[in-house]
Amino acid sequence: MSEPPYSPGLAGVIAGETTIGCVDQGKLLYRGYTIQDLAETVCFEEVAHLLLFESLPNAGELETVKQSLANYRPLPVPLISALRAIPNDVPMMDVLRSMVSFTSHFDPIEGHDEAANRQRALWLTAQIGGIIAARYRLLNGQEPLSPKDGLSHAAQILYQCHGEIPDALSEELIDLSLVLYAEHDFNASTFTGRVICSTLSDIVSGVTGAIGALKGPLHGGANEAAMEMLARFKSAEEASSWITQALANKEKVMGFGHRVYKQGDHRAVILEEKLRKLAAQKGEETWMAIYDAIKKPMTEEKKIYPNVDYPCGLTYFLLGLPLDLYTPLFVASRVTGWSAHILEQARNNRIYRPLSIYKGPKARPVPPISER
Ligand SMILES: CC(C)(COP(=O)(O)OP(=O)(O)OC[C@H]1O[C@@H](n2cnc3c(N)ncnc32)[C@H](O)[C@@H]1OP(=O)(O)O)[C@@H](O)C(=O)NCCC(=O)NCCS
């Protein structure tokens, strides 16, 4: 019998069926709706409903989602104590991973059927926003803030970080980034969540594992890594000479490339347009020039295009957010996509258990300890 084909990184391998998201060169769909239409017309809470409840909400359903998020936002008191105990130099993504696991010990939802897990997904979404903001404030020597009634999820996170209701532009751009980040089919972190839950483990374990997968710079960590790269340059000229050298040395340039998109990422195009307006409005043309100095040779010479993390890093930066918040904000959104996939996996589950090609020594006897 011939061996099944081997594909490093599972490239090109179909690992499951889904009705949630479709990622291909021609389009990005969330349950059949294009990302362009969603980005223009709906807010993050509507996307959360679409992913978790399988339809865009009517006005009453949207109100219910918002109310659920509001009810689930307050953090358990022991979680705040645990946050205080974590050393200040621990990266935010590590804190978030630990605290998502920790908060599950105070899970207010009863039961583990699909309806309960949908609520659990909303509860996790609400808690994650609060955890990020509470950690941010403690790091800045400030006390965590209680949520404020009536704010959107995007505005709430900013409010709980800064203690001020954000301006309309900041809210709009954070909300847009949450919409763009919410779902992306069988990417590494979503697949991690599905694999964990394919053992019949629980949704919090799936989301905790997915956070660990997302933090790597080849995945969600790229928004921070891309901004770290841009921040090294004071001018477009400096960026140009660096990228020439980096390409000659075959260095990886963060925020570029994608396993599926080979002619560009739909989300990057949408966000870049808004980023240009933001930079112009703030008089930050130098940053855009640096951004373009890297992008030009990557796209024109290498034919490797920006992914969403490239414009997102600079967008968050121009909005005044600290680097350590960028990937956590990705989590604040993608938790909805992860949860939808975990629910879908449970409905038609088969444990993930691929094969490997053994390259180790041939079978051999165990030598006695005196001979090793
Ligand atoms: C996203 C990513 C992990 C996809 O990996 P992949 O599907 O395995 O892509 P490949 O390694 O097959 O890339 C094909 C070629 O393009 C090159 N390439 C891909 N992304 C590149 C990048 N960001 N910078 C420079 N070269 C890159 C690879 O080195 C490879 O070149 P080679 O054929 O000469 O070896 C990869 O593009 C990457 O590391 N990007 C930077 C991190 C990032 O922005 N991640 C966020 C993704 S949304």
The ligand as an SDF file (V2000), in Angstrom:
LIG
                    3D

 48 50  0  0  0  0  0  0  0  0999 V2000
    2.3300   33.8480    7.0230 C   0  0  0  0  0  0  0  0  0  0  0  0
    3.4580   32.8850    6.7400 C   0  0  0  0  0  0  0  0  0  0  0  0
    3.8140   32.1580    8.0390 C   0  0  0  0  0  0  0  0  0  0  0  0
    2.9920   31.8800    5.6970 C   0  0  0  0  0  0  0  0  0  0  0  0
    3.9580   30.9040    5.6160 O   0  0  0  0  0  0  0  0  0  0  0  0
    3.9870   29.8620    4.4190 P   0  0  0  0  0  0  0  0  0  0  0  0
    2.6510   29.6230    3.8700 O   0  0  0  0  0  0  0  0  0  0  0  0
    4.7140   28.6630    4.9310 O   0  0  0  0  0  0  0  0  0  0  0  0
    4.7970   30.6630    3.3120 O   0  0  0  0  0  0  0  0  0  0  0  0
    6.0460   30.1410    2.5830 P   0  0  0  0  0  0  0  0  0  0  0  0
    7.1470   29.9650    3.5870 O   0  0  0  0  0  0  0  0  0  0  0  0
    5.6590   28.9580    1.7840 O   0  0  0  0  0  0  0  0  0  0  0  0
    6.4180   31.3450    1.6270 O   0  0  0  0  0  0  0  0  0  0  0  0
    6.7750   31.1960    0.2830 C   0  0  0  0  0  0  0  0  0  0  0  0
    8.0430   32.0010   -0.0040 C   0  0  0  0  0  0  0  0  0  0  0  0
    7.8010   33.3590    0.3370 O   0  0  0  0  0  0  0  0  0  0  0  0
    8.7380   33.7880    1.3170 C   0  0  0  0  0  0  0  0  0  0  0  0
    8.0410   34.6020    2.3050 N   0  0  0  0  0  0  0  0  0  0  0  0
    6.8070   34.3760    2.8000 C   0  0  0  0  0  0  0  0  0  0  0  0
    6.4990   35.3180    3.6870 N   0  0  0  0  0  0  0  0  0  0  0  0
    7.5510   36.1570    3.7300 C   0  0  0  0  0  0  0  0  0  0  0  0
    7.8070   37.3230    4.4540 C   0  0  0  0  0  0  0  0  0  0  0  0
    6.9130   37.8030    5.3240 N   0  0  0  0  0  0  0  0  0  0  0  0
    8.9780   37.9460    4.2680 N   0  0  0  0  0  0  0  0  0  0  0  0
    9.8950   37.4780    3.3890 C   0  0  0  0  0  0  0  0  0  0  0  0
    9.7000   36.3710    2.6790 N   0  0  0  0  0  0  0  0  0  0  0  0
    8.5340   35.7130    2.8580 C   0  0  0  0  0  0  0  0  0  0  0  0
    9.2470   32.5180    1.9830 C   0  0  0  0  0  0  0  0  0  0  0  0
   10.5230   32.7070    2.5590 O   0  0  0  0  0  0  0  0  0  0  0  0
    9.2490   31.5750    0.8150 C   0  0  0  0  0  0  0  0  0  0  0  0
   10.3890   31.8330    0.0340 O   0  0  0  0  0  0  0  0  0  0  0  0
   11.2290   30.6360   -0.6150 P   0  0  0  0  0  0  0  0  0  0  0  0
   10.2630   29.9440   -1.5260 O   0  0  0  0  0  0  0  0  0  0  0  0
   12.3620   31.3310   -1.2820 O   0  0  0  0  0  0  0  0  0  0  0  0
   11.6530   29.7850    0.5380 O   0  0  0  0  0  0  0  0  0  0  0  0
    4.6930   33.6380    6.1810 C   0  0  0  0  0  0  0  0  0  0  0  0
    4.3220   34.3610    5.0340 O   0  0  0  0  0  0  0  0  0  0  0  0
    5.3190   34.5390    7.2160 C   0  0  0  0  0  0  0  0  0  0  0  0
    6.1360   34.0740    8.0290 O   0  0  0  0  0  0  0  0  0  0  0  0
    4.9400   35.8610    7.2470 N   0  0  0  0  0  0  0  0  0  0  0  0
    5.4500   36.7730    8.2480 C   0  0  0  0  0  0  0  0  0  0  0  0
    4.6600   36.6510    9.5310 C   0  0  0  0  0  0  0  0  0  0  0  0
    3.2560   37.2120    9.4020 C   0  0  0  0  0  0  0  0  0  0  0  0
    3.0610   38.3220    8.9410 O   0  0  0  0  0  0  0  0  0  0  0  0
    2.2780   36.4290    9.8970 N   0  0  0  0  0  0  0  0  0  0  0  0
    0.8810   36.8200    9.8930 C   0  0  0  0  0  0  0  0  0  0  0  0
    0.0740   35.9740    8.9600 C   0  0  0  0  0  0  0  0  0  0  0  0
   -1.5900   36.5590    8.8320 S   0  0  0  0  0  0  0  0  0  0  0  0
  1  2  1  0
  2  3  1  0
  2  4  1  0
  2 36  1  0
  4  5  1  0
  5  6  1  0
  6  7  2  0
  6  8  1  0
  6  9  1  0
  9 10  1  0
 10 11  2  0
 10 12  1  0
 10 13  1  0
 13 14  1  0
 14 15  1  0
 15 16  1  0
 15 30  1  0
 16 17  1  0
 17 18  1  0
 17 28  1  0
 18 19  1  0
 18 27  1  0
 19 20  2  0
 20 21  1  0
 21 22  1  0
 21 27  2  0
 22 23  1  0
 22 24  2  0
 24 25  1  0
 25 26  2  0
 26 27  1  0
 28 29  1  0
 28 30  1  0
 30 31  1  0
 31 32  1  0
 32 33  2  0
 32 34  1  0
 32 35  1  0
 36 37  1  0
 36 38  1  0
 38 39  2  0
 38 40  1  0
 40 41  1  0
 41 42  1  0
 42 43  1  0
 43 44  2  0
 43 45  1  0
 45 46  1  0
 46 47  1  0
 47 48  1  0
M  END
$$$$
